[in-house]
């Protein structure tokens, strides 16, 4: 077997999992219930991508007002942006957060 396999928690209780943390990528899985938030912090990677898997994300980024993002939304958050991430909705919020640097190869030459 050449691949590595990782498992995500499949439940509704508050979860913050660091699934992959290496020199290429930080891949995190988070589950938040109503009223639960991440600690306010500043984005520390050039590429921070937040995918709303289920529920509705309430995010206050930088100095802007809080915006809500439904399931199926992917946010790209700029470097050194102050973030306040919460679940203000009744439904469970599930997120995938990826912190990645740019690829080392030119992806334009890849035939998808």
Biopython code that builds the backbone (N, CA, C, O; Angstrom):
import numpy as np
from Bio.PDB.StructureBuilder import StructureBuilder

atoms = [
    (1, "UNK", "N", (0.848, -1.185, 0.000)),
    (1, "UNK", "CA", (0.000, 0.000, 0.000)),
    (1, "UNK", "C", (0.888, 1.240, 0.000)),
    (1, "UNK", "O", (1.722, 1.404, 0.890)),
    (2, "UNK", "N", (0.717, 2.104, -0.980)),
    (2, "UNK", "CA", (1.566, 3.297, -1.082)),
    (2, "UNK", "C", (0.922, 4.517, -0.431)),
    (2, "UNK", "O", (1.619, 5.452, -0.036)),
    (3, "UNK", "N", (-0.410, 4.509, -0.319)),
    (3, "UNK", "CA", (-1.107, 5.669, 0.244)),
    (3, "UNK", "C", (-1.118, 5.616, 1.774)),
    (3, "UNK", "O", (-1.003, 4.554, 2.385)),
    (4, "UNK", "N", (-1.260, 6.803, 2.366)),
    (4, "UNK", "CA", (-1.503, 6.916, 3.800)),
    (4, "UNK", "C", (-2.982, 7.215, 3.977)),
    (4, "UNK", "O", (-3.575, 7.939, 3.178)),
    (5, "UNK", "N", (-3.572, 6.660, 5.016)),
    (5, "UNK", "CA", (-5.002, 6.836, 5.255)),
    (5, "UNK", "C", (-5.203, 7.583, 6.569)),
    (5, "UNK", "O", (-4.570, 7.274, 7.578)),
    (6, "UNK", "N", (-6.089, 8.563, 6.538)),
    (6, "UNK", "CA", (-6.424, 9.347, 7.723)),
    (6, "UNK", "C", (-7.924, 9.259, 7.942)),
    (6, "UNK", "O", (-8.686, 9.177, 6.979)),
    (7, "UNK", "N", (-8.349, 9.276, 9.174)),
    (7, "UNK", "CA", (-9.779, 9.184, 9.500)),
    (7, "UNK", "C", (-10.225, 10.459, 10.207)),
    (7, "UNK", "O", (-9.519, 10.992, 11.063)),
    (8, "UNK", "N", (-11.413, 10.939, 9.832)),
    (8, "UNK", "CA", (-12.024, 12.092, 10.480)),
    (8, "UNK", "C", (-13.067, 11.609, 11.474)),
    (8, "UNK", "O", (-13.732, 10.601, 11.236)),
    (9, "UNK", "N", (-13.214, 12.315, 12.580)),
    (9, "UNK", "CA", (-14.255, 12.010, 13.549)),
    (9, "UNK", "C", (-15.617, 12.186, 12.904)),
    (9, "UNK", "O", (-15.845, 13.153, 12.178)),
    (10, "UNK", "N", (-16.517, 11.260, 13.166)),
    (10, "UNK", "CA", (-17.859, 11.288, 12.596)),
    (10, "UNK", "C", (-18.876, 11.378, 13.729)),
    (10, "UNK", "O", (-19.579, 10.404, 13.999)),
    (11, "UNK", "N", (-18.969, 12.523, 14.393)),
    (11, "UNK", "CA", (-19.948, 12.722, 15.452)),
    (11, "UNK", "C", (-20.283, 14.197, 15.563)),
    (11, "UNK", "O", (-19.861, 14.992, 14.723)),
    (12, "UNK", "N", (-21.027, 14.570, 16.574)),
    (12, "UNK", "CA", (-21.476, 15.954, 16.704)),
    (12, "UNK", "C", (-20.861, 16.702, 17.875)),
    (12, "UNK", "O", (-21.155, 17.885, 18.048)),
    (13, "UNK", "N", (-20.021, 16.070, 18.688)),
    (13, "UNK", "CA", (-19.432, 16.805, 19.810)),
    (13, "UNK", "C", (-18.261, 17.656, 19.326)),
    (13, "UNK", "O", (-17.664, 17.370, 18.288)),
    (14, "UNK", "N", (-17.934, 18.712, 20.089)),
    (14, "UNK", "CA", (-16.857, 19.622, 19.700)),
    (14, "UNK", "C", (-15.578, 18.839, 19.454)),
    (14, "UNK", "O", (-15.132, 18.050, 20.288)),
    (15, "UNK", "N", (-15.004, 19.082, 18.282)),
    (15, "UNK", "CA", (-13.803, 18.365, 17.864)),
    (15, "UNK", "C", (-12.889, 19.318, 17.123)),
    (15, "UNK", "O", (-13.330, 20.070, 16.254)),
    (16, "UNK", "N", (-11.616, 19.281, 17.470)),
    (16, "UNK", "CA", (-10.597, 19.987, 16.690)),
    (16, "UNK", "C", (-9.471, 18.990, 16.498)),
    (16, "UNK", "O", (-8.724, 18.684, 17.428)),
    (17, "UNK", "N", (-9.360, 18.484, 15.264)),
    (17, "UNK", "CA", (-8.388, 17.443, 14.960)),
    (17, "UNK", "C", (-7.331, 17.958, 14.011)),
    (17, "UNK", "O", (-7.650, 18.567, 12.989)),
    (18, "UNK", "N", (-6.090, 17.722, 14.338)),
    (18, "UNK", "CA", (-4.983, 17.993, 13.424)),
    (18, "UNK", "C", (-4.723, 16.690, 12.681)),
    (18, "UNK", "O", (-4.050, 15.799, 13.199)),
    (19, "UNK", "N", (-5.249, 16.580, 11.486)),
    (19, "UNK", "CA", (-5.192, 15.340, 10.726)),
    (19, "UNK", "C", (-3.818, 15.148, 10.085)),
    (19, "UNK", "O", (-3.198, 14.097, 10.247)),
    (20, "UNK", "N", (-3.345, 16.154, 9.362)),
    (20, "UNK", "CA", (-2.019, 16.105, 8.739)),
    (20, "UNK", "C", (-1.298, 17.396, 9.097)),
    (20, "UNK", "O", (-1.809, 18.489, 8.852)),
    (21, "UNK", "N", (-0.124, 17.267, 9.670)),
    (21, "UNK", "CA", (0.682, 18.432, 10.031)),
    (21, "UNK", "C", (2.117, 18.143, 9.603)),
    (21, "UNK", "O", (2.905, 17.598, 10.375)),
    (22, "UNK", "N", (2.448, 18.511, 8.370)),
    (22, "UNK", "CA", (3.811, 18.299, 7.906)),
    (22, "UNK", "C", (4.333, 19.551, 7.208)),
    (22, "UNK", "O", (3.700, 20.605, 7.264)),
    (23, "UNK", "N", (5.475, 19.439, 6.556)),
    (23, "UNK", "CA", (6.101, 20.617, 5.943)),
    (23, "UNK", "C", (5.346, 21.114, 4.715)),
    (23, "UNK", "O", (5.605, 22.222, 4.245)),
    (24, "UNK", "N", (4.416, 20.318, 4.185)),
    (24, "UNK", "CA", (3.670, 20.701, 2.990)),
    (24, "UNK", "C", (2.299, 21.290, 3.281)),
    (24, "UNK", "O", (1.852, 22.207, 2.591)),
    (25, "UNK", "N", (1.635, 20.768, 4.295)),
    (25, "UNK", "CA", (0.237, 21.115, 4.526)),
    (25, "UNK", "C", (-0.136, 20.912, 5.993)),
    (25, "UNK", "O", (0.379, 20.020, 6.667)),
    (26, "UNK", "N", (-1.021, 21.740, 6.456)),
    (26, "UNK", "CA", (-1.708, 21.529, 7.731)),
    (26, "UNK", "C", (-3.171, 21.335, 7.371)),
    (26, "UNK", "O", (-3.803, 22.229, 6.808)),
    (27, "UNK", "N", (-3.714, 20.150, 7.702)),
    (27, "UNK", "CA", (-5.080, 19.782, 7.338)),
    (27, "UNK", "C", (-5.814, 19.484, 8.636)),
    (27, "UNK", "O", (-5.504, 18.513, 9.328)),
    (28, "UNK", "N", (-6.793, 20.329, 8.963)),
    (28, "UNK", "CA", (-7.501, 20.202, 10.231)),
    (28, "UNK", "C", (-8.992, 20.001, 10.008)),
    (28, "UNK", "O", (-9.565, 20.504, 9.041)),
    (29, "UNK", "N", (-9.600, 19.268, 10.908)),
    (29, "UNK", "CA", (-11.030, 18.971, 10.866)),
    (29, "UNK", "C", (-11.633, 19.500, 12.162)),
    (29, "UNK", "O", (-11.113, 19.232, 13.246)),
    (30, "UNK", "N", (-12.726, 20.249, 12.055)),
    (30, "UNK", "CA", (-13.336, 20.872, 13.232)),
    (30, "UNK", "C", (-14.846, 20.673, 13.221)),
    (30, "UNK", "O", (-15.490, 20.748, 12.175)),
    (31, "UNK", "N", (-15.392, 20.420, 14.400)),
    (31, "UNK", "CA", (-16.831, 20.321, 14.603)),
    (31, "UNK", "C", (-17.178, 21.237, 15.768)),
    (31, "UNK", "O", (-16.611, 21.114, 16.854)),
    (32, "UNK", "N", (-18.110, 22.156, 15.538)),
    (32, "UNK", "CA", (-18.540, 23.096, 16.581)),
    (32, "UNK", "C", (-20.063, 23.078, 16.666)),
    (32, "UNK", "O", (-20.754, 23.070, 15.647)),
    (33, "UNK", "N", (-20.573, 23.072, 17.888)),
    (33, "UNK", "CA", (-22.012, 23.151, 18.113)),
    (33, "UNK", "C", (-22.408, 24.591, 18.411)),
    (33, "UNK", "O", (-21.547, 25.455, 18.571)),
    (34, "UNK", "N", (-23.686, 24.843, 18.485)),
    (34, "UNK", "CA", (-24.193, 26.205, 18.702)),
    (34, "UNK", "C", (-23.490, 26.860, 19.887)),
    (34, "UNK", "O", (-23.410, 26.291, 20.976)),
    (35, "UNK", "N", (-22.982, 28.074, 19.650)),
    (35, "UNK", "CA", (-22.323, 28.855, 20.691)),
    (35, "UNK", "C", (-20.843, 28.553, 20.867)),
    (35, "UNK", "O", (-20.164, 29.246, 21.625)),
    (36, "UNK", "N", (-20.332, 27.547, 20.193)),
    (36, "UNK", "CA", (-18.914, 27.213, 20.308)),
    (36, "UNK", "C", (-18.112, 28.000, 19.273)),
    (36, "UNK", "O", (-18.548, 28.202, 18.140)),
    (37, "UNK", "N", (-16.918, 28.441, 19.700)),
    (37, "UNK", "CA", (-16.057, 29.262, 18.850)),
    (37, "UNK", "C", (-14.619, 28.788, 18.947)),
    (37, "UNK", "O", (-14.243, 28.100, 19.896)),
    (38, "UNK", "N", (-13.822, 29.160, 17.962)),
    (38, "UNK", "CA", (-12.382, 29.008, 18.069)),
    (38, "UNK", "C", (-11.845, 30.233, 18.786)),
    (38, "UNK", "O", (-12.479, 31.287, 18.747)),
    (39, "UNK", "N", (-10.692, 30.126, 19.442)),
    (39, "UNK", "CA", (-10.087, 31.331, 20.029)),
    (39, "UNK", "C", (-9.790, 32.343, 18.930)),
    (39, "UNK", "O", (-9.332, 31.971, 17.849)),
    (40, "UNK", "N", (-10.048, 33.621, 19.200)),
    (40, "UNK", "CA", (-9.716, 34.657, 18.226)),
    (40, "UNK", "C", (-8.214, 34.611, 17.983)),
    (40, "UNK", "O", (-7.426, 34.541, 18.926)),
    (41, "UNK", "N", (-7.825, 34.649, 16.713)),
    (41, "UNK", "CA", (-6.412, 34.567, 16.370)),
    (41, "UNK", "C", (-6.173, 35.189, 15.003)),
    (41, "UNK", "O", (-7.113, 35.564, 14.303)),
    (42, "UNK", "N", (-4.906, 35.292, 14.636)),
    (42, "UNK", "CA", (-4.502, 35.866, 13.354)),
    (42, "UNK", "C", (-4.020, 34.727, 12.464)),
    (42, "UNK", "O", (-3.268, 33.860, 12.910)),
    (43, "UNK", "N", (-4.452, 34.728, 11.207)),
    (43, "UNK", "CA", (-4.029, 33.671, 10.278)),
    (43, "UNK", "C", (-2.505, 33.712, 10.128)),
    (43, "UNK", "O", (-1.911, 34.776, 9.954)),
    (44, "UNK", "N", (-1.892, 32.531, 10.199)),
    (44, "UNK", "CA", (-0.434, 32.468, 10.244)),
    (44, "UNK", "C", (0.174, 31.760, 9.037)),
    (44, "UNK", "O", (1.347, 31.387, 9.071)),
    (45, "UNK", "N", (-0.602, 31.569, 7.973)),
    (45, "UNK", "CA", (-0.089, 30.912, 6.771)),
    (45, "UNK", "C", (-0.471, 31.739, 5.547)),
    (45, "UNK", "O", (-1.466, 32.463, 5.562)),
    (46, "UNK", "N", (0.326, 31.622, 4.490)),
    (46, "UNK", "CA", (0.035, 32.349, 3.255)),
    (46, "UNK", "C", (-1.263, 31.871, 2.627)),
    (46, "UNK", "O", (-2.012, 32.669, 2.065)),
    (47, "UNK", "N", (-1.532, 30.586, 2.718)),
    (47, "UNK", "CA", (-2.758, 30.027, 2.165)),
    (47, "UNK", "C", (-3.581, 29.371, 3.251)),
    (47, "UNK", "O", (-3.230, 28.288, 3.721)),
    (48, "UNK", "N", (-4.674, 30.004, 3.664)),
    (48, "UNK", "CA", (-5.610, 29.408, 4.620)),
    (48, "UNK", "C", (-6.949, 29.264, 3.899)),
    (48, "UNK", "O", (-7.543, 30.246, 3.452)),
    (49, "UNK", "N", (-7.405, 28.026, 3.798)),
    (49, "UNK", "CA", (-8.647, 27.721, 3.099)),
    (49, "UNK", "C", (-9.577, 27.013, 4.074)),
    (49, "UNK", "O", (-9.201, 26.013, 4.686)),
    (50, "UNK", "N", (-10.770, 27.524, 4.215)),
    (50, "UNK", "CA", (-11.739, 26.993, 5.168)),
    (50, "UNK", "C", (-12.961, 26.530, 4.386)),
    (50, "UNK", "O", (-13.614, 27.330, 3.717)),
    (51, "UNK", "N", (-13.269, 25.232, 4.472)),
    (51, "UNK", "CA", (-14.408, 24.644, 3.773)),
    (51, "UNK", "C", (-15.501, 24.337, 4.781)),
    (51, "UNK", "O", (-15.263, 23.642, 5.769)),
    (52, "UNK", "N", (-16.703, 24.853, 4.533)),
    (52, "UNK", "CA", (-17.859, 24.556, 5.377)),
    (52, "UNK", "C", (-18.477, 23.272, 4.830)),
    (52, "UNK", "O", (-19.070, 23.269, 3.751)),
    (53, "UNK", "N", (-18.333, 22.184, 5.581)),
    (53, "UNK", "CA", (-18.834, 20.883, 5.159)),
    (53, "UNK", "C", (-20.321, 20.761, 5.481)),
    (53, "UNK", "O", (-21.098, 20.279, 4.657)),
    (54, "UNK", "N", (-20.718, 21.195, 6.672)),
    (54, "UNK", "CA", (-22.130, 21.202, 7.062)),
    (54, "UNK", "C", (-22.355, 22.314, 8.072)),
    (54, "UNK", "O", (-21.425, 22.763, 8.743)),
    (55, "UNK", "N", (-23.598, 22.748, 8.169)),
    (55, "UNK", "CA", (-23.939, 23.838, 9.068)),
    (55, "UNK", "C", (-23.719, 25.190, 8.419)),
    (55, "UNK", "O", (-23.701, 25.315, 7.194)),
    (56, "UNK", "N", (-23.552, 26.210, 9.266)),
    (56, "UNK", "CA", (-23.377, 27.590, 8.805)),
    (56, "UNK", "C", (-22.288, 28.231, 9.659)),
    (56, "UNK", "O", (-22.384, 28.267, 10.885)),
    (57, "UNK", "N", (-21.267, 28.727, 9.000)),
    (57, "UNK", "CA", (-20.132, 29.376, 9.651)),
    (57, "UNK", "C", (-20.421, 30.854, 9.861)),
    (57, "UNK", "O", (-20.860, 31.539, 8.937)),
    (58, "UNK", "N", (-20.178, 31.348, 11.068)),
    (58, "UNK", "CA", (-20.192, 32.791, 11.353)),
    (58, "UNK", "C", (-18.741, 33.219, 11.523)),
    (58, "UNK", "O", (-18.052, 32.759, 12.434)),
    (59, "UNK", "N", (-18.280, 34.105, 10.640)),
    (59, "UNK", "CA", (-16.875, 34.513, 10.662)),
    (59, "UNK", "C", (-16.762, 36.022, 10.614)),
    (59, "UNK", "O", (-17.341, 36.685, 9.753)),
    (60, "UNK", "N", (-15.995, 36.551, 11.568)),
    (60, "UNK", "CA", (-15.621, 37.965, 11.555)),
    (60, "UNK", "C", (-14.152, 37.991, 11.181)),
    (60, "UNK", "O", (-13.301, 37.526, 11.939)),
    (61, "UNK", "N", (-13.858, 38.536, 10.011)),
    (61, "UNK", "CA", (-12.500, 38.559, 9.491)),
    (61, "UNK", "C", (-12.015, 39.993, 9.392)),
    (61, "UNK", "O", (-12.674, 40.841, 8.791)),
    (62, "UNK", "N", (-10.870, 40.256, 9.980)),
    (62, "UNK", "CA", (-10.327, 41.608, 9.979)),
    (62, "UNK", "C", (-11.280, 42.559, 10.673)),
    (62, "UNK", "O", (-11.792, 42.253, 11.750)),
    (63, "UNK", "N", (-11.523, 43.713, 10.063)),
    (63, "UNK", "CA", (-12.386, 44.730, 10.655)),
    (63, "UNK", "C", (-13.816, 44.688, 10.117)),
    (63, "UNK", "O", (-14.644, 45.510, 10.509)),
    (64, "UNK", "N", (-14.112, 43.756, 9.237)),
    (64, "UNK", "CA", (-15.454, 43.705, 8.660)),
    (64, "UNK", "C", (-16.457, 43.115, 9.645)),
    (64, "UNK", "O", (-16.082, 42.511, 10.650)),
    (65, "UNK", "N", (-17.725, 43.300, 9.341)),
    (65, "UNK", "CA", (-18.799, 42.717, 10.140)),
    (65, "UNK", "C", (-18.778, 41.196, 10.005)),
    (65, "UNK", "O", (-18.161, 40.657, 9.086)),
    (66, "UNK", "N", (-19.458, 40.509, 10.926)),
    (66, "UNK", "CA", (-19.587, 39.058, 10.843)),
    (66, "UNK", "C", (-20.430, 38.686, 9.630)),
    (66, "UNK", "O", (-21.502, 39.247, 9.403)),
    (67, "UNK", "N", (-19.923, 37.728, 8.855)),
    (67, "UNK", "CA", (-20.651, 37.187, 7.719)),
    (67, "UNK", "C", (-20.947, 35.720, 7.985)),
    (67, "UNK", "O", (-20.219, 35.056, 8.723)),
    (68, "UNK", "N", (-22.019, 35.215, 7.382)),
    (68, "UNK", "CA", (-22.374, 33.806, 7.529)),
    (68, "UNK", "C", (-22.184, 33.100, 6.195)),
    (68, "UNK", "O", (-22.486, 33.639, 5.130)),
    (69, "UNK", "N", (-21.671, 31.868, 6.289)),
    (69, "UNK", "CA", (-21.356, 31.085, 5.102)),
    (69, "UNK", "C", (-21.973, 29.696, 5.241)),
    (69, "UNK", "O", (-21.704, 29.001, 6.220)),
    (70, "UNK", "N", (-22.802, 29.278, 4.269)),
    (70, "UNK", "CA", (-23.464, 27.974, 4.355)),
    (70, "UNK", "C", (-22.553, 26.830, 3.910)),
    (70, "UNK", "O", (-21.469, 27.050, 3.369)),
    (71, "UNK", "N", (-23.019, 25.612, 4.151)),
    (71, "UNK", "CA", (-22.312, 24.419, 3.681)),
    (71, "UNK", "C", (-22.048, 24.521, 2.187)),
    (71, "UNK", "O", (-22.880, 25.018, 1.428)),
    (72, "UNK", "N", (-20.886, 24.046, 1.778)),
    (72, "UNK", "CA", (-20.502, 24.112, 0.374)),
    (72, "UNK", "C", (-19.668, 25.328, 0.040)),
    (72, "UNK", "O", (-19.254, 25.491, -1.108)),
    (73, "UNK", "N", (-19.410, 26.193, 1.019)),
    (73, "UNK", "CA", (-18.625, 27.409, 0.801)),
    (73, "UNK", "C", (-17.165, 27.149, 1.159)),
    (73, "UNK", "O", (-16.866, 26.484, 2.150)),
    (74, "UNK", "N", (-16.260, 27.684, 0.336)),
    (74, "UNK", "CA", (-14.830, 27.645, 0.637)),
    (74, "UNK", "C", (-14.348, 29.081, 0.763)),
    (74, "UNK", "O", (-14.533, 29.881, -0.154)),
    (75, "UNK", "N", (-13.732, 29.413, 1.892)),
    (75, "UNK", "CA", (-13.180, 30.745, 2.115)),
    (75, "UNK", "C", (-11.662, 30.688, 1.974)),
    (75, "UNK", "O", (-11.024, 29.763, 2.475)),
    (76, "UNK", "N", (-11.090, 31.666, 1.299)),
    (76, "UNK", "CA", (-9.638, 31.856, 1.275)),
    (76, "UNK", "C", (-9.369, 33.069, 2.142)),
    (76, "UNK", "O", (-9.833, 34.171, 1.849)),
    (77, "UNK", "N", (-8.618, 32.860, 3.210)),
    (77, "UNK", "CA", (-8.397, 33.912, 4.202)),
    (77, "UNK", "C", (-6.970, 34.438, 4.055)),
    (77, "UNK", "O", (-6.018, 33.660, 4.112)),
    (78, "UNK", "N", (-6.811, 35.749, 3.866)),
    (78, "UNK", "CA", (-5.475, 36.326, 3.663)),
    (78, "UNK", "C", (-4.564, 36.172, 4.892)),
    (78, "UNK", "O", (-5.027, 36.062, 6.027)),
    (79, "UNK", "N", (-3.280, 36.170, 4.623)),
    (79, "UNK", "CA", (-2.236, 36.100, 5.651)),
    (79, "UNK", "C", (-2.403, 37.246, 6.646)),
    (79, "UNK", "O", (-2.701, 38.374, 6.254)),
    (80, "UNK", "N", (-2.216, 36.962, 7.902)),
    (80, "UNK", "CA", (-2.264, 37.916, 9.014)),
    (80, "UNK", "C", (-3.618, 38.614, 9.146)),
    (80, "UNK", "O", (-3.678, 39.800, 9.470)),
    (81, "UNK", "N", (-4.689, 37.889, 8.900)),
    (81, "UNK", "CA", (-6.038, 38.410, 9.084)),
    (81, "UNK", "C", (-6.565, 37.949, 10.439)),
    (81, "UNK", "O", (-6.523, 36.760, 10.757)),
    (82, "UNK", "N", (-7.056, 38.886, 11.227)),
    (82, "UNK", "CA", (-7.659, 38.520, 12.510)),
    (82, "UNK", "C", (-8.950, 37.770, 12.243)),
    (82, "UNK", "O", (-9.783, 38.212, 11.451)),
    (83, "UNK", "N", (-9.118, 36.614, 12.917)),
    (83, "UNK", "CA", (-10.268, 35.757, 12.659)),
    (83, "UNK", "C", (-11.024, 35.467, 13.953)),
    (83, "UNK", "O", (-10.432, 35.159, 14.988)),
    (84, "UNK", "N", (-12.333, 35.573, 13.863)),
    (84, "UNK", "CA", (-13.222, 35.163, 14.949)),
    (84, "UNK", "C", (-14.220, 34.199, 14.314)),
    (84, "UNK", "O", (-15.119, 34.623, 13.589)),
    (85, "UNK", "N", (-14.064, 32.902, 14.586)),
    (85, "UNK", "CA", (-14.819, 31.828, 13.938)),
    (85, "UNK", "C", (-15.761, 31.201, 14.956)),
    (85, "UNK", "O", (-15.319, 30.746, 16.011)),
    (86, "UNK", "N", (-17.080, 31.173, 14.646)),
    (86, "UNK", "CA", (-18.086, 30.653, 15.588)),
    (86, "UNK", "C", (-19.195, 29.917, 14.863)),
    (86, "UNK", "O", (-19.380, 30.041, 13.652)),
    (87, "UNK", "N", (-19.928, 29.142, 15.656)),
    (87, "UNK", "CA", (-21.189, 28.564, 15.196)),
    (87, "UNK", "C", (-22.306, 29.229, 15.990)),
    (87, "UNK", "O", (-22.486, 28.943, 17.174)),
    (88, "UNK", "N", (-23.043, 30.103, 15.350)),
    (88, "UNK", "CA", (-24.168, 30.784, 15.998)),
    (88, "UNK", "C", (-25.494, 30.144, 15.603)),
    (88, "UNK", "O", (-26.559, 30.608, 16.011)),
    (89, "UNK", "N", (-25.428, 29.078, 14.809)),
    (89, "UNK", "CA", (-26.611, 28.431, 14.263)),
    (89, "UNK", "C", (-26.983, 27.209, 15.112)),
    (89, "UNK", "O", (-26.149, 26.698, 15.859)),
    (90, "UNK", "N", (-28.223, 26.743, 15.000)),
    (90, "UNK", "CA", (-28.665, 25.553, 15.729)),
    (90, "UNK", "C", (-28.012, 24.279, 15.205)),
    (90, "UNK", "O", (-27.764, 23.351, 15.976)),
    (91, "UNK", "N", (-27.732, 24.222, 13.911)),
    (91, "UNK", "CA", (-27.138, 23.024, 13.321)),
    (91, "UNK", "C", (-25.654, 22.927, 13.658)),
    (91, "UNK", "O", (-24.985, 23.941, 13.858)),
    (92, "UNK", "N", (-25.150, 21.702, 13.717)),
    (92, "UNK", "CA", (-23.730, 21.459, 13.947)),
    (92, "UNK", "C", (-22.931, 22.005, 12.767)),
    (92, "UNK", "O", (-23.313, 21.819, 11.611)),
    (93, "UNK", "N", (-21.816, 22.682, 13.065)),
    (93, "UNK", "CA", (-20.911, 23.223, 12.054)),
    (93, "UNK", "C", (-19.724, 22.279, 11.919)),
    (93, "UNK", "O", (-19.108, 21.896, 12.914)),
    (94, "UNK", "N", (-19.410, 21.912, 10.695)),
    (94, "UNK", "CA", (-18.241, 21.079, 10.425)),
    (94, "UNK", "C", (-17.377, 21.777, 9.395)),
    (94, "UNK", "O", (-17.868, 22.207, 8.351)),
    (95, "UNK", "N", (-16.091, 21.890, 9.689)),
    (95, "UNK", "CA", (-15.139, 22.608, 8.835)),
    (95, "UNK", "C", (-13.931, 21.750, 8.513)),
    (95, "UNK", "O", (-13.518, 20.908, 9.310)),
    (96, "UNK", "N", (-13.376, 21.973, 7.345)),
    (96, "UNK", "CA", (-12.035, 21.505, 7.012)),
    (96, "UNK", "C", (-11.196, 22.771, 6.821)),
    (96, "UNK", "O", (-11.568, 23.658, 6.053)),
    (97, "UNK", "N", (-10.079, 22.847, 7.514)),
    (97, "UNK", "CA", (-9.176, 23.995, 7.389)),
    (97, "UNK", "C", (-7.851, 23.484, 6.839)),
    (97, "UNK", "O", (-7.244, 22.566, 7.391)),
    (98, "UNK", "N", (-7.413, 24.099, 5.735)),
    (98, "UNK", "CA", (-6.156, 23.718, 5.101)),
    (98, "UNK", "C", (-5.240, 24.933, 5.083)),
    (98, "UNK", "O", (-5.611, 26.014, 4.626)),
    (99, "UNK", "N", (-4.034, 24.720, 5.593)),
    (99, "UNK", "CA", (-2.985, 25.742, 5.506)),
    (99, "UNK", "C", (-1.908, 25.148, 4.614)),
    (99, "UNK", "O", (-1.302, 24.126, 4.937)),
    (100, "UNK", "N", (-1.679, 25.814, 3.475)),
    (100, "UNK", "CA", (-0.748, 25.246, 2.501)),
    (100, "UNK", "C", (0.095, 26.332, 1.865)),
    (100, "UNK", "O", (-0.343, 27.474, 1.721)),
    (101, "UNK", "N", (1.304, 25.967, 1.488)),
    (101, "UNK", "CA", (2.125, 26.869, 0.690)),
    (101, "UNK", "C", (1.893, 26.531, -0.788)),
    (101, "UNK", "O", (1.259, 25.527, -1.114)),
    (102, "UNK", "N", (2.402, 27.359, -1.649)),
    (102, "UNK", "CA", (2.218, 27.147, -3.090)),
    (102, "UNK", "C", (2.942, 25.879, -3.535)),
    (102, "UNK", "O", (3.964, 25.517, -2.951)),
    (103, "UNK", "N", (2.425, 25.196, -4.566)),
    (103, "UNK", "CA", (3.100, 24.000, -5.095)),
    (103, "UNK", "C", (4.475, 24.352, -5.642)),
    (103, "UNK", "O", (4.711, 25.474, -6.089)),
    (104, "UNK", "N", (5.373, 23.382, -5.603)),
    (104, "UNK", "CA", (6.725, 23.603, -6.117)),
    (104, "UNK", "C", (6.827, 23.382, -7.620)),
    (104, "UNK", "O", (7.828, 23.749, -8.235)),
    (105, "UNK", "N", (5.782, 22.776, -8.225)),
    (105, "UNK", "CA", (5.806, 22.537, -9.664)),
    (105, "UNK", "C", (4.742, 23.381, -10.349)),
    (105, "UNK", "O", (3.820, 23.883, -9.707)),
    (106, "UNK", "N", (4.883, 23.527, -11.644)),
    (106, "UNK", "CA", (3.939, 24.308, -12.442)),
    (106, "UNK", "C", (2.743, 23.434, -12.814)),
    (106, "UNK", "O", (2.866, 22.525, -13.636)),
    (107, "UNK", "N", (1.592, 23.707, -12.212)),
    (107, "UNK", "CA", (0.404, 22.871, -12.434)),
    (107, "UNK", "C", (-0.222, 23.089, -13.815)),
    (107, "UNK", "O", (-1.105, 22.323, -14.200)),
    (108, "UNK", "N", (0.204, 24.109, -14.576)),
    (108, "UNK", "CA", (-0.365, 24.362, -15.898)),
    (108, "UNK", "C", (-0.010, 23.232, -16.884)),
    (108, "UNK", "O", (-0.700, 23.042, -17.885)),
    (109, "UNK", "N", (1.073, 22.484, -16.594)),
    (109, "UNK", "CA", (1.505, 21.415, -17.477)),
    (109, "UNK", "C", (0.821, 20.083, -17.183)),
    (109, "UNK", "O", (1.054, 19.104, -17.892)),
    (110, "UNK", "N", (-0.014, 20.032, -16.156)),
    (110, "UNK", "CA", (-0.690, 18.794, -15.795)),
    (110, "UNK", "C", (-1.976, 18.680, -16.600)),
    (110, "UNK", "O", (-2.748, 19.637, -16.667)),
    (111, "UNK", "N", (-2.215, 17.538, -17.203)),
    (111, "UNK", "CA", (-3.438, 17.283, -17.966)),
    (111, "UNK", "C", (-4.467, 16.691, -17.019)),
    (111, "UNK", "O", (-4.330, 15.539, -16.608)),
    (112, "UNK", "N", (-5.485, 17.443, -16.665)),
    (112, "UNK", "CA", (-6.525, 16.974, -15.751)),
    (112, "UNK", "C", (-7.515, 16.235, -16.576)),
    (112, "UNK", "O", (-8.505, 15.730, -16.047)),
]
sb = StructureBuilder()
sb.init_structure("model")
sb.init_model(0)
sb.init_chain("A")
sb.init_seg("    ")
for serial, (resi, resn, name, xyz) in enumerate(atoms, 1):
    if name == "N":
        sb.init_residue(resn, " ", resi, " ")
    sb.init_atom(name, np.array(xyz, "f"), 0.0, 1.0, " ", f" {name:<3s}", serial, name[0])
structure = sb.get_structure()
